[in-house]
Structure formats: C-alpha cells, structure tokens
Amino acid sequence: VLCCGDLMKALTRRLSAEREAAVECALELTRIGDRWDLRQRLLNLLAKLFCPGT
C-alpha cells in the first residue's frame, strides 16, 4: 500500500521523466529545424550563384 510520501515520490519521478522527454523532443525538433534552415540557405546560395537574374 502506498502512503502519501511514496505517492508523491512516484508522481515526482513521473513528472521528471515527462519533463526530460519533453526537453529531448524539443532539442530534436530544434536540430531538425537547424538542418532544414541550413539546407534552405544552401539552396538560396546556389540559386544566387547559378540564377543571378532571379
């Protein structure tokens, strides 16, 4: 049987794990966004070099 202290510890651990998962997700989304940003910048540079009239 869980008492109040054990229940609070379990909830704290669960919230901590959820927070950690959210941080990891946010970091991965940032990495993906950075890669797409770099890709777009490279495409823009190539377009400027090879299509100067546009």
PyMOL Python script that loads the backbone (N, CA, C, O; Angstrom):
from pymol import cmd

cmd.read_pdbstr("""\
ATOM      1  N   VAL A   1       0.850  -1.178   0.000  1.00  0.00           N
ATOM      2  CA  VAL A   1       0.000   0.000   0.000  1.00  0.00           C
ATOM      3  C   VAL A   1       0.895   1.240   0.000  1.00  0.00           C
ATOM      4  O   VAL A   1       1.834   1.344   0.789  1.00  0.00           O
ATOM      5  N   LEU A   2       0.587   2.172  -0.895  1.00  0.00           N
ATOM      6  CA  LEU A   2       1.367   3.404  -0.992  1.00  0.00           C
ATOM      7  C   LEU A   2       0.872   4.420   0.029  1.00  0.00           C
ATOM      8  O   LEU A   2      -0.330   4.645   0.168  1.00  0.00           O
ATOM      9  N   CYS A   3       1.803   5.021   0.730  1.00  0.00           N
ATOM     10  CA  CYS A   3       1.416   6.120   1.614  1.00  0.00           C
ATOM     11  C   CYS A   3       1.641   7.435   0.870  1.00  0.00           C
ATOM     12  O   CYS A   3       2.107   7.431  -0.270  1.00  0.00           O
ATOM     13  N   CYS A   4       1.318   8.538   1.497  1.00  0.00           N
ATOM     14  CA  CYS A   4       1.427   9.851   0.845  1.00  0.00           C
ATOM     15  C   CYS A   4       2.834  10.137   0.356  1.00  0.00           C
ATOM     16  O   CYS A   4       3.005  10.630  -0.759  1.00  0.00           O
ATOM     17  N   GLY A   5       3.839   9.844   1.155  1.00  0.00           N
ATOM     18  CA  GLY A   5       5.225  10.116   0.774  1.00  0.00           C
ATOM     19  C   GLY A   5       5.633   9.333  -0.463  1.00  0.00           C
ATOM     20  O   GLY A   5       6.260   9.874  -1.373  1.00  0.00           O
ATOM     21  N   ASP A   6       5.267   8.034  -0.489  1.00  0.00           N
ATOM     22  CA  ASP A   6       5.605   7.203  -1.644  1.00  0.00           C
ATOM     23  C   ASP A   6       4.876   7.672  -2.893  1.00  0.00           C
ATOM     24  O   ASP A   6       5.439   7.672  -3.988  1.00  0.00           O
ATOM     25  N   LEU A   7       3.631   8.068  -2.724  1.00  0.00           N
ATOM     26  CA  LEU A   7       2.849   8.551  -3.857  1.00  0.00           C
ATOM     27  C   LEU A   7       3.456   9.830  -4.430  1.00  0.00           C
ATOM     28  O   LEU A   7       3.548   9.991  -5.647  1.00  0.00           O
ATOM     29  N   MET A   8       3.864  10.726  -3.552  1.00  0.00           N
ATOM     30  CA  MET A   8       4.486  11.980  -4.006  1.00  0.00           C
ATOM     31  C   MET A   8       5.804  11.704  -4.723  1.00  0.00           C
ATOM     32  O   MET A   8       6.101  12.335  -5.737  1.00  0.00           O
ATOM     33  N   LYS A   9       6.597  10.764  -4.201  1.00  0.00           N
ATOM     34  CA  LYS A   9       7.860  10.411  -4.848  1.00  0.00           C
ATOM     35  C   LYS A   9       7.609   9.836  -6.239  1.00  0.00           C
ATOM     36  O   LYS A   9       8.309  10.170  -7.195  1.00  0.00           O
ATOM     37  N   ALA A  10       6.606   8.970  -6.341  1.00  0.00           N
ATOM     38  CA  ALA A  10       6.277   8.366  -7.630  1.00  0.00           C
ATOM     39  C   ALA A  10       5.813   9.432  -8.621  1.00  0.00           C
ATOM     40  O   ALA A  10       6.217   9.417  -9.784  1.00  0.00           O
ATOM     41  N   LEU A  11       4.969  10.354  -8.166  1.00  0.00           N
ATOM     42  CA  LEU A  11       4.498  11.432  -9.038  1.00  0.00           C
ATOM     43  C   LEU A  11       5.646  12.337  -9.465  1.00  0.00           C
ATOM     44  O   LEU A  11       5.713  12.762 -10.618  1.00  0.00           O
ATOM     45  N   THR A  12       6.546  12.628  -8.534  1.00  0.00           N
ATOM     46  CA  THR A  12       7.697  13.480  -8.838  1.00  0.00           C
ATOM     47  C   THR A  12       8.583  12.817  -9.883  1.00  0.00           C
ATOM     48  O   THR A  12       9.038  13.471 -10.821  1.00  0.00           O
ATOM     49  N   ARG A  13       8.830  11.510  -9.721  1.00  0.00           N
ATOM     50  CA  ARG A  13       9.647  10.781 -10.703  1.00  0.00           C
ATOM     51  C   ARG A  13       8.982  10.786 -12.070  1.00  0.00           C
ATOM     52  O   ARG A  13       9.643  10.969 -13.092  1.00  0.00           O
ATOM     53  N   ARG A  14       7.670  10.585 -12.081  1.00  0.00           N
ATOM     54  CA  ARG A  14       6.951  10.558 -13.360  1.00  0.00           C
ATOM     55  C   ARG A  14       6.999  11.923 -14.043  1.00  0.00           C
ATOM     56  O   ARG A  14       7.248  12.007 -15.245  1.00  0.00           O
ATOM     57  N   LEU A  15       6.763  12.982 -13.286  1.00  0.00           N
ATOM     58  CA  LEU A  15       6.810  14.330 -13.855  1.00  0.00           C
ATOM     59  C   LEU A  15       8.211  14.660 -14.349  1.00  0.00           C
ATOM     60  O   LEU A  15       8.379  15.301 -15.387  1.00  0.00           O
ATOM     61  N   SER A  16       9.210  14.220 -13.603  1.00  0.00           N
ATOM     62  CA  SER A  16      10.592  14.457 -14.006  1.00  0.00           C
ATOM     63  C   SER A  16      10.884  13.738 -15.324  1.00  0.00           C
ATOM     64  O   SER A  16      11.523  14.302 -16.213  1.00  0.00           O
ATOM     65  N   ALA A  17      10.421  12.506 -15.449  1.00  0.00           N
ATOM     66  CA  ALA A  17      10.628  11.746 -16.683  1.00  0.00           C
ATOM     67  C   ALA A  17       9.887  12.397 -17.846  1.00  0.00           C
ATOM     68  O   ALA A  17      10.413  12.463 -18.957  1.00  0.00           O
ATOM     69  N   GLU A  18       8.670  12.879 -17.600  1.00  0.00           N
ATOM     70  CA  GLU A  18       7.909  13.551 -18.659  1.00  0.00           C
ATOM     71  C   GLU A  18       8.597  14.841 -19.088  1.00  0.00           C
ATOM     72  O   GLU A  18       8.655  15.153 -20.278  1.00  0.00           O
ATOM     73  N   ARG A  19       9.117  15.589 -18.122  1.00  0.00           N
ATOM     74  CA  ARG A  19       9.841  16.825 -18.426  1.00  0.00           C
ATOM     75  C   ARG A  19      11.083  16.525 -19.256  1.00  0.00           C
ATOM     76  O   ARG A  19      11.379  17.223 -20.226  1.00  0.00           O
ATOM     77  N   GLU A  20      11.803  15.482 -18.865  1.00  0.00           N
ATOM     78  CA  GLU A  20      13.012  15.093 -19.589  1.00  0.00           C
ATOM     79  C   GLU A  20      12.675  14.685 -21.025  1.00  0.00           C
ATOM     80  O   GLU A  20      13.398  15.035 -21.957  1.00  0.00           O
ATOM     81  N   ALA A  21      11.583  13.950 -21.200  1.00  0.00           N
ATOM     82  CA  ALA A  21      11.159  13.548 -22.538  1.00  0.00           C
ATOM     83  C   ALA A  21      10.780  14.772 -23.370  1.00  0.00           C
ATOM     84  O   ALA A  21      11.098  14.834 -24.557  1.00  0.00           O
ATOM     85  N   ALA A  22      10.108  15.737 -22.761  1.00  0.00           N
ATOM     86  CA  ALA A  22       9.721  16.953 -23.483  1.00  0.00           C
ATOM     87  C   ALA A  22      10.950  17.746 -23.907  1.00  0.00           C
ATOM     88  O   ALA A  22      10.988  18.296 -25.008  1.00  0.00           O
ATOM     89  N   VAL A  23      11.954  17.806 -23.036  1.00  0.00           N
ATOM     90  CA  VAL A  23      13.191  18.522 -23.370  1.00  0.00           C
ATOM     91  C   VAL A  23      13.900  17.826 -24.523  1.00  0.00           C
ATOM     92  O   VAL A  23      14.367  18.486 -25.451  1.00  0.00           O
ATOM     93  N   GLU A  24      13.986  16.496 -24.474  1.00  0.00           N
ATOM     94  CA  GLU A  24      14.629  15.744 -25.561  1.00  0.00           C
ATOM     95  C   GLU A  24      13.894  15.967 -26.878  1.00  0.00           C
ATOM     96  O   GLU A  24      14.522  16.141 -27.923  1.00  0.00           O
ATOM     97  N   CYS A  25      12.573  15.961 -26.828  1.00  0.00           N
ATOM     98  CA  CYS A  25      11.767  16.192 -28.029  1.00  0.00           C
ATOM     99  C   CYS A  25      12.031  17.585 -28.585  1.00  0.00           C
ATOM    100  O   CYS A  25      12.204  17.752 -29.792  1.00  0.00           O
ATOM    101  N   ALA A  26      12.063  18.576 -27.717  1.00  0.00           N
ATOM    102  CA  ALA A  26      12.312  19.953 -28.152  1.00  0.00           C
ATOM    103  C   ALA A  26      13.698  20.093 -28.772  1.00  0.00           C
ATOM    104  O   ALA A  26      13.860  20.775 -29.784  1.00  0.00           O
ATOM    105  N   LEU A  27      14.696  19.450 -28.170  1.00  0.00           N
ATOM    106  CA  LEU A  27      16.051  19.509 -28.723  1.00  0.00           C
ATOM    107  C   LEU A  27      16.115  18.863 -30.101  1.00  0.00           C
ATOM    108  O   LEU A  27      16.762  19.385 -31.009  1.00  0.00           O
ATOM    109  N   GLU A  28      15.442  17.732 -30.253  1.00  0.00           N
ATOM    110  CA  GLU A  28      15.450  17.053 -31.556  1.00  0.00           C
ATOM    111  C   GLU A  28      14.741  17.899 -32.609  1.00  0.00           C
ATOM    112  O   GLU A  28      15.209  17.986 -33.745  1.00  0.00           O
ATOM    113  N   LEU A  29      13.625  18.518 -32.251  1.00  0.00           N
ATOM    114  CA  LEU A  29      12.929  19.394 -33.198  1.00  0.00           C
ATOM    115  C   LEU A  29      13.800  20.584 -33.581  1.00  0.00           C
ATOM    116  O   LEU A  29      13.777  21.029 -34.729  1.00  0.00           O
ATOM    117  N   THR A  30      14.565  21.100 -32.626  1.00  0.00           N
ATOM    118  CA  THR A  30      15.485  22.198 -32.916  1.00  0.00           C
ATOM    119  C   THR A  30      16.552  21.749 -33.898  1.00  0.00           C
ATOM    120  O   THR A  30      16.885  22.469 -34.838  1.00  0.00           O
ATOM    121  N   ARG A  31      17.091  20.547 -33.674  1.00  0.00           N
ATOM    122  CA  ARG A  31      18.113  20.015 -34.598  1.00  0.00           C
ATOM    123  C   ARG A  31      17.546  19.853 -36.000  1.00  0.00           C
ATOM    124  O   ARG A  31      18.202  20.199 -36.983  1.00  0.00           O
ATOM    125  N   ILE A  32      16.335  19.331 -36.093  1.00  0.00           N
ATOM    126  CA  ILE A  32      15.702  19.155 -37.403  1.00  0.00           C
ATOM    127  C   ILE A  32      15.506  20.514 -38.065  1.00  0.00           C
ATOM    128  O   ILE A  32      15.783  20.676 -39.254  1.00  0.00           O
ATOM    129  N   GLY A  33      15.031  21.483 -37.303  1.00  0.00           N
ATOM    130  CA  GLY A  33      14.840  22.829 -37.841  1.00  0.00           C
ATOM    131  C   GLY A  33      16.140  23.447 -38.304  1.00  0.00           C
ATOM    132  O   GLY A  33      16.181  24.106 -39.343  1.00  0.00           O
ATOM    133  N   ASP A  34      17.213  23.238 -37.539  1.00  0.00           N
ATOM    134  CA  ASP A  34      18.523  23.767 -37.929  1.00  0.00           C
ATOM    135  C   ASP A  34      18.990  23.147 -39.239  1.00  0.00           C
ATOM    136  O   ASP A  34      19.542  23.838 -40.094  1.00  0.00           O
ATOM    137  N   ARG A  35      18.770  21.846 -39.398  1.00  0.00           N
ATOM    138  CA  ARG A  35      19.175  21.180 -40.648  1.00  0.00           C
ATOM    139  C   ARG A  35      18.385  21.731 -41.831  1.00  0.00           C
ATOM    140  O   ARG A  35      18.952  21.974 -42.896  1.00  0.00           O
ATOM    141  N   TRP A  36      17.079  21.929 -41.652  1.00  0.00           N
ATOM    142  CA  TRP A  36      16.261  22.469 -42.737  1.00  0.00           C
ATOM    143  C   TRP A  36      16.666  23.898 -43.061  1.00  0.00           C
ATOM    144  O   TRP A  36      16.675  24.294 -44.227  1.00  0.00           O
ATOM    145  N   ASP A  37      17.002  24.675 -42.033  1.00  0.00           N
ATOM    146  CA  ASP A  37      17.437  26.054 -42.246  1.00  0.00           C
ATOM    147  C   ASP A  37      18.735  26.074 -43.050  1.00  0.00           C
ATOM    148  O   ASP A  37      18.873  26.855 -43.991  1.00  0.00           O
ATOM    149  N   LEU A  38      19.683  25.217 -42.679  1.00  0.00           N
ATOM    150  CA  LEU A  38      20.946  25.137 -43.415  1.00  0.00           C
ATOM    151  C   LEU A  38      20.699  24.715 -44.857  1.00  0.00           C
ATOM    152  O   LEU A  38      21.291  25.269 -45.783  1.00  0.00           O
ATOM    153  N   ARG A  39      19.832  23.745 -45.040  1.00  0.00           N
ATOM    154  CA  ARG A  39      19.515  23.272 -46.392  1.00  0.00           C
ATOM    155  C   ARG A  39      18.940  24.416 -47.230  1.00  0.00           C
ATOM    156  O   ARG A  39      19.328  24.603 -48.383  1.00  0.00           O
ATOM    157  N   GLN A  40      18.017  25.177 -46.648  1.00  0.00           N
ATOM    158  CA  GLN A  40      17.398  26.288 -47.373  1.00  0.00           C
ATOM    159  C   GLN A  40      18.421  27.366 -47.695  1.00  0.00           C
ATOM    160  O   GLN A  40      18.396  27.937 -48.785  1.00  0.00           O
ATOM    161  N   ARG A  41      19.312  27.648 -46.767  1.00  0.00           N
ATOM    162  CA  ARG A  41      20.362  28.648 -47.014  1.00  0.00           C
ATOM    163  C   ARG A  41      21.273  28.215 -48.155  1.00  0.00           C
ATOM    164  O   ARG A  41      21.651  29.031 -48.996  1.00  0.00           O
ATOM    165  N   LEU A  42      21.626  26.937 -48.184  1.00  0.00           N
ATOM    166  CA  LEU A  42      22.464  26.431 -49.277  1.00  0.00           C
ATOM    167  C   LEU A  42      21.740  26.529 -50.617  1.00  0.00           C
ATOM    168  O   LEU A  42      22.333  26.916 -51.624  1.00  0.00           O
ATOM    169  N   LEU A  43      20.467  26.179 -50.623  1.00  0.00           N
ATOM    170  CA  LEU A  43      19.688  26.285 -51.860  1.00  0.00           C
ATOM    171  C   LEU A  43      19.609  27.733 -52.330  1.00  0.00           C
ATOM    172  O   LEU A  43      19.718  28.001 -53.526  1.00  0.00           O
ATOM    173  N   ASN A  44      19.420  28.660 -51.408  1.00  0.00           N
ATOM    174  CA  ASN A  44      19.370  30.080 -51.768  1.00  0.00           C
ATOM    175  C   ASN A  44      20.700  30.547 -52.338  1.00  0.00           C
ATOM    176  O   ASN A  44      20.727  31.304 -53.308  1.00  0.00           O
ATOM    177  N   LEU A  45      21.805  30.101 -51.743  1.00  0.00           N
ATOM    178  CA  LEU A  45      23.128  30.467 -52.240  1.00  0.00           C
ATOM    179  C   LEU A  45      23.347  29.917 -53.644  1.00  0.00           C
ATOM    180  O   LEU A  45      23.832  30.630 -54.523  1.00  0.00           O
ATOM    181  N   LEU A  46      22.994  28.660 -53.856  1.00  0.00           N
ATOM    182  CA  LEU A  46      23.145  28.063 -55.187  1.00  0.00           C
ATOM    183  C   LEU A  46      22.278  28.789 -56.211  1.00  0.00           C
ATOM    184  O   LEU A  46      22.706  29.017 -57.343  1.00  0.00           O
ATOM    185  N   ALA A  47      21.072  29.147 -55.815  1.00  0.00           N
ATOM    186  CA  ALA A  47      20.187  29.871 -56.729  1.00  0.00           C
ATOM    187  C   ALA A  47      20.792  31.222 -57.096  1.00  0.00           C
ATOM    188  O   ALA A  47      20.716  31.637 -58.252  1.00  0.00           O
ATOM    189  N   LYS A  48      21.387  31.907 -56.137  1.00  0.00           N
ATOM    190  CA  LYS A  48      22.022  33.197 -56.422  1.00  0.00           C
ATOM    191  C   LYS A  48      23.208  33.030 -57.359  1.00  0.00           C
ATOM    192  O   LYS A  48      23.420  33.850 -58.253  1.00  0.00           O
ATOM    193  N   LEU A  49      23.980  31.971 -57.157  1.00  0.00           N
ATOM    194  CA  LEU A  49      25.168  31.750 -57.980  1.00  0.00           C
ATOM    195  C   LEU A  49      24.819  31.343 -59.406  1.00  0.00           C
ATOM    196  O   LEU A  49      25.426  31.832 -60.359  1.00  0.00           O
ATOM    197  N   PHE A  50      23.847  30.455 -59.554  1.00  0.00           N
ATOM    198  CA  PHE A  50      23.552  29.888 -60.867  1.00  0.00           C
ATOM    199  C   PHE A  50      22.377  30.548 -61.575  1.00  0.00           C
ATOM    200  O   PHE A  50      22.201  30.351 -62.777  1.00  0.00           O
ATOM    201  N   CYS A  51      21.577  31.318 -60.868  1.00  0.00           N
ATOM    202  CA  CYS A  51      20.445  32.023 -61.474  1.00  0.00           C
ATOM    203  C   CYS A  51      20.488  33.481 -61.020  1.00  0.00           C
ATOM    204  O   CYS A  51      19.609  33.913 -60.274  1.00  0.00           O
ATOM    205  N   PRO A  52      21.482  34.243 -61.449  1.00  0.00           N
ATOM    206  CA  PRO A  52      21.638  35.604 -60.929  1.00  0.00           C
ATOM    207  C   PRO A  52      20.496  36.545 -61.313  1.00  0.00           C
ATOM    208  O   PRO A  52      20.303  37.563 -60.648  1.00  0.00           O
ATOM    209  N   GLY A  53      19.743  36.239 -62.351  1.00  0.00           N
ATOM    210  CA  GLY A  53      18.669  37.125 -62.798  1.00  0.00           C
ATOM    211  C   GLY A  53      17.413  37.045 -61.951  1.00  0.00           C
ATOM    212  O   GLY A  53      16.552  37.918 -62.062  1.00  0.00           O
ATOM    213  N   THR A  54      17.278  36.032 -61.112  1.00  0.00           N
ATOM    214  CA  THR A  54      16.039  35.875 -60.338  1.00  0.00           C
ATOM    215  C   THR A  54      16.176  36.428 -58.957  1.00  0.00           C
ATOM    216  O   THR A  54      15.227  36.376 -58.175  1.00  0.00           O
TER     217      THR A  54
END
""", "prot")
cmd.dss("prot")
cmd.show_as("cartoon", "prot")
cmd.util.cbc("prot")
cmd.orient("prot")
